Amino acid sequence: MKQSAMRLMLGLVLAVAGGAGAQTPAQTMHDTYCIMCHDTSVYTRENRTARDYESLRAEVDRWQSNVSLNWSEDEINAVSTWLAKRYYGFSCPSDC
């Protein structure tokens, strides 16, 4: 099984096992891989890079590539969508 598929499955298992209020797979990936380099203040700072969903997704893709996570398109979209809803309040494309 590919590494990215295993991460998604692990996230799903953790979400199901945790019951109500459990993290989504995207949140688990974020909390595991993104927060190891920065805290959530980067999402709310005045000079943040992401200005809309597309630029946010580009940043997620860029950084997952920079740290060699090899996330799939679905994983990049999931984390981007989670961030857009949780921190940015961005509208995202109809497919997210």
ABEGO torsion letter per residue (X at the ends): XBAAAAAAAAAAAAAAAAEBGBBBAAAAAAAAAAAAABBAAAAABAABABABAAAAAAAAAAAAAAAGAGBBAAAAAAAAAAAAAAAAGBBBBAAX
